Amino acid sequence: MMSGEYLDTSRKRVIEAGRAGSGHHALLIEGNRGSGRYTTAKLTACAMLNCGKDELIVKGIHPDVITIKAGKIDKIREMKSDAAVLPNEAERKVYIIRDAQNMTVEAQNAFLKLLEEPPKHVAFILTADNRAKLLETILSRVAVFGIDNFSVRECADILRKKLGKSEGIEEASELFEGNIGLAEEALKDGKLIEDAKHGLELIDSVYAPYGWDTLRIVSMYEKDKERFKAFLDMLRMQCVKIAADKALGRENEARRVRKEIKAEDLLKIAEIAESTKKDIEMNGNFPLVITMFCAKIRKVKG
């Protein structure tokens, strides 16, 4: 859990919006995987309830703060039934809907009905990595807040205090550009660090004269479909982050890849990564999907 000194402006803004009496009954927290969306959601729930039991909320054991893992409509129906019941201890119930972008269209439509006419004692906090995956009718009824990664220094400081060690923390914090969740996960799973390095190498390979580097990187995943899907998630996230850094003139943060790589090309790679992941789930011919992925990557530069 991050202490107050590490709550940057974007996170403080969300928490303040959730403060009891603010008038908001539905918030969306948007940020990359590992950026601290769920932690920020729990701190916002503390502000919403203002019940003096923040520790229980943070630990996930307060009876009036319920976390829902987004997905199919059944979860939303269960939440709707539970929402009709009055709070156990606090004046309100807060539902944290994690990874809201994973809700099916059917589930989103069911949630929309609850969002339009919620019980007076209910509030919602949604977290998502991409608001574009949610229906416009939902977005029009929630207050949207974006949170960014911490600085590399802040990420390293937080992890040192949390884990009580220094080994590998600087490398992980820098490799994941201040993304505290991914940096911590990488310290436990070396594969994540490998995937991040491969992602940066693949981005660079787009501007290389030949496609050998692309083929070399992708060949490492040809026998592991699930890990390749995880790699595609990492690649998409890296491309979007670096493209944003370039668009905002933060060249220092975007220095990890070739300077000549354009932001629009990075977004093309991100789209290819996302569509390829969908192709894997729909197409049983994994080798064919990998071949098509390489072909699309080689066409990015034009």
C-alpha positions in Angstrom: 0.0 0.0 0.0 1.4 3.4 -1.0 1.8 6.0 1.8 0.4 9.6 1.4 3.8 11.0 0.3 3.5 8.9 -2.9 0.0 10.0 -3.8 0.5 12.1 -6.9 -1.9 14.7 -8.3 -3.8 12.2 -10.5 -4.5 9.8 -7.6 -5.3 12.5 -5.1 -7.9 13.9 -7.6 -9.7 10.5 -7.8 -9.7 10.1 -4.0 -11.0 13.7 -3.5 -13.8 13.0 -6.1 -14.9 10.0 -4.0 -14.9 11.9 -0.7 -18.2 11.6 1.2 -20.5 14.3 0.1 -18.9 15.0 -3.2 -22.0 14.0 -5.1 -20.3 11.3 -7.2 -21.9 7.8 -7.1 -19.8 6.3 -10.0 -16.2 6.7 -10.8 -13.9 5.0 -13.4 -10.2 4.7 -12.8 -8.2 4.2 -16.0 -4.6 3.1 -16.0 -2.2 0.4 -17.2 -2.0 -3.0 -15.6 0.2 -2.6 -12.5 -0.3 1.1 -12.2 -2.2 0.8 -8.9 -5.8 1.1 -10.1 -7.1 -1.3 -7.5 -5.1 0.3 -4.7 -6.4 3.7 -5.7 -10.0 2.3 -5.9 -9.7 1.0 -2.3 -8.3 4.4 -1.1 -11.2 6.1 -2.9 -13.7 3.8 -1.1 -12.1 4.9 2.2 -13.0 8.5 1.2 -16.5 7.5 0.1 -17.4 5.8 3.3 -15.4 8.0 5.7 -16.2 5.4 8.4 -12.9 5.3 10.3 -12.3 1.7 9.2 -9.8 2.4 6.4 -7.6 -0.6 7.4 -10.4 -3.0 6.9 -11.2 -1.5 3.5 -7.5 -1.6 2.4 -7.3 -5.3 3.5 -10.4 -6.1 1.5 -12.5 -7.3 4.5 -14.9 -4.4 5.1 -18.4 -5.8 4.7 -19.7 -2.8 2.8 -16.9 -2.6 0.2 -17.4 -5.4 -2.3 -15.0 -6.2 -5.1 -16.4 -7.7 -8.3 -14.2 -9.3 -11.0 -15.7 -8.1 -14.2 -16.8 -10.6 -16.8 -20.2 -12.2 -17.7 -23.7 -11.0 -16.8 -24.1 -13.4 -13.9 -21.7 -11.3 -11.8 -23.7 -8.2 -12.5 -27.0 -9.9 -11.6 -25.5 -11.0 -8.3 -24.3 -7.5 -7.6 -27.8 -6.1 -8.5 -29.5 -8.4 -6.0 -26.9 -7.6 -3.3 -27.2 -3.8 -4.0 -30.8 -3.9 -2.9 -29.8 -4.9 0.6 -28.9 -2.0 3.0 -25.3 -1.6 4.2 -24.1 -3.6 7.2 -22.1 -0.9 9.0 -21.5 2.2 6.9 -24.0 4.6 5.4 -23.2 3.4 1.9 -22.1 0.3 0.0 -19.3 0.6 -2.4 -18.8 -1.9 -5.3 -15.4 -2.0 -6.9 -15.6 -3.5 -10.3 -12.1 -4.6 -11.4 -11.1 -4.8 -15.0 -14.4 -3.4 -16.2 -13.1 -3.6 -19.8 -13.6 -7.3 -19.6 -17.4 -7.1 -19.1 -19.3 -8.6 -22.0 -21.7 -6.3 -23.9 -24.6 -8.1 -22.2 -23.0 -7.5 -18.8 -22.4 -3.8 -19.6 -26.0 -3.3 -20.6 -27.2 -5.0 -17.4 -24.9 -2.8 -15.4 -26.1 0.3 -17.2 -29.6 -0.3 -15.9 -28.3 -0.4 -12.3 -26.1 2.7 -13.0 -29.1 4.6 -14.3 -31.2 4.0 -11.2 -28.9 2.9 -8.4 -30.2 2.6 -4.8 -29.4 5.7 -2.8 -27.0 3.8 -0.5 -24.8 2.5 -3.3 -21.7 3.8 -5.1 -19.5 2.2 -7.8 -15.8 2.4 -8.6 -14.7 0.8 -11.9 -11.2 0.1 -12.9 -10.1 -0.4 -16.5 -7.0 -0.3 -18.7 -8.9 1.2 -21.7 -12.1 3.2 -21.4 -12.7 2.7 -25.1 -13.8 -0.9 -24.4 -16.8 0.4 -22.4 -20.1 1.5 -23.8 -20.5 5.2 -24.4 -23.7 5.1 -22.3 -21.7 3.9 -19.3 -18.9 6.4 -19.8 -21.5 9.2 -19.9 -22.7 8.2 -16.4 -19.3 7.9 -14.6 -16.6 10.4 -13.7 -13.5 9.2 -15.5 -10.0 9.7 -14.0 -6.7 8.5 -15.5 -3.7 7.6 -13.4 -0.2 7.2 -14.6 2.9 5.3 -13.5 5.0 6.6 -10.7 8.5 8.0 -11.5 11.2 5.4 -11.6 12.7 6.8 -8.4 9.3 6.7 -6.6 8.6 3.2 -7.8 12.0 2.0 -6.5 11.5 3.8 -3.1 8.1 2.2 -2.6 9.3 -1.3 -3.5 12.3 -1.0 -1.2 10.1 0.0 1.7 7.5 -2.7 0.9 9.9 -5.6 0.2 12.7 -4.6 2.6 15.4 -5.3 0.0 17.2 -3.5 -2.9 18.4 -6.3 -5.2 17.0 -6.0 -8.7 14.6 -3.1 -7.8 16.4 -0.4 -9.8 16.4 -2.5 -12.9 12.8 -3.6 -12.6 11.6 0.0 -11.8 13.4 1.4 -14.8 12.5 -1.4 -17.2 8.8 -1.0 -16.4 9.0 2.8 -16.2 7.7 3.3 -12.8 4.8 0.7 -13.1 4.9 -0.5 -9.5 2.7 -3.6 -10.0 4.7 -5.0 -12.9 8.0 -4.1 -11.3 7.0 -6.0 -8.2 5.7 -9.0 -10.2 8.9 -9.1 -12.3 11.0 -9.4 -9.1 9.2 -12.6 -8.5 8.9 -13.9 -12.1 11.9 -13.5 -14.3 9.8 -14.3 -17.4 8.1 -10.9 -17.1 11.5 -9.1 -17.4 12.3 -11.3 -20.4 9.0 -10.4 -22.1 9.5 -6.6 -21.4 13.0 -6.8 -23.0 11.7 -8.7 -25.9 8.9 -6.2 -26.4 11.4 -3.3 -26.7 13.5 -5.4 -29.1 10.5 -6.1 -31.3 9.6 -2.5 -31.4 13.1 -1.7 -32.6 13.0 -4.5 -35.1 10.2 -2.7 -37.1 12.8 -0.2 -38.3 15.5 -2.7 -38.9 16.4 -3.4 -42.5 15.5 -7.1 -42.3 12.9 -9.1 -40.4 15.3 -11.5 -38.7 15.0 -9.9 -35.3 11.2 -10.0 -35.4 11.3 -13.7 -36.3 13.9 -14.5 -33.7 11.9 -12.9 -30.9 8.6 -14.4 -31.9 10.1 -17.9 -32.3 10.8 -17.9 -28.6 7.0 -18.1 -28.0 6.0 -20.5 -30.8 5.5 -23.4 -28.4 3.8 -21.5 -25.6 0.5 -20.0 -26.6 -0.4 -18.5 -23.2 3.0 -16.9 -22.7 2.8 -15.4 -26.2 -0.6 -13.9 -25.3 1.0 -12.4 -22.2 3.8 -11.0 -24.3 1.3 -9.4 -26.6 -0.3 -7.7 -23.6 3.1 -6.4 -22.6 3.9 -5.2 -26.1 0.6 -3.3 -26.5 1.1 -1.6 -23.1 4.7 -0.6 -24.0 3.7 0.8 -27.4 0.9 2.9 -25.9 3.1 4.2 -23.1 6.0 5.2 -25.4 3.6 6.7 -28.0 2.1 8.9 -25.3 5.6 9.9 -24.1 6.5 10.9 -27.7 3.3 12.8 -28.2 3.8 14.7 -25.0 7.5 15.5 -25.9 8.8 13.2 -23.1 11.6 11.9 -25.2 13.7 11.0 -22.2 11.0 8.5 -21.1 10.8 7.2 -24.7 14.5 6.7 -25.1 14.4 2.9 -24.8 13.5 2.5 -28.5 14.9 4.0 -31.7 14.4 7.7 -31.7 13.1 7.7 -35.3 10.1 5.4 -34.4 7.0 7.4 -34.9 4.1 7.5 -32.4 1.6 6.4 -35.1 3.7 3.4 -35.8 3.8 2.4 -32.1 0.0 2.6 -32.1 -0.2 0.4 -35.1 1.9 -2.2 -33.3 -0.4 -1.9 -30.3 -3.4 -2.6 -32.5 -1.7 -5.6 -34.1 -0.8 -7.0 -30.7 -4.4 -6.7 -29.6 -6.0 -8.1 -32.7 -3.5 -11.0 -32.7 -4.5 -11.9 -29.2 -8.1 -12.1 -30.4 -7.0 -14.2 -33.4 -5.3 -16.7 -31.0 -8.5 -17.1 -29.0 -10.6 -17.6 -32.2 -8.2 -19.6 -34.4 -6.9 -23.0 -33.6 -4.0 -22.7 -36.0 -1.5 -21.0 -33.7 1.5 -21.3 -36.1 -0.5 -19.5 -38.8 -1.5 -16.7 -36.3 2.2 -16.2 -35.4 3.2 -16.1 -39.1 0.5 -13.4 -39.8 1.7 -11.4 -36.8 5.2 -11.3 -38.1 3.9 -10.2 -41.6 1.8 -7.4 -40.1 4.7 -6.2 -38.0 7.0 -6.0 -41.1 4.4 -3.8 -42.8 4.2 -1.2 -40.1 6.9 1.0 -41.4 5.5 0.8 -44.9 
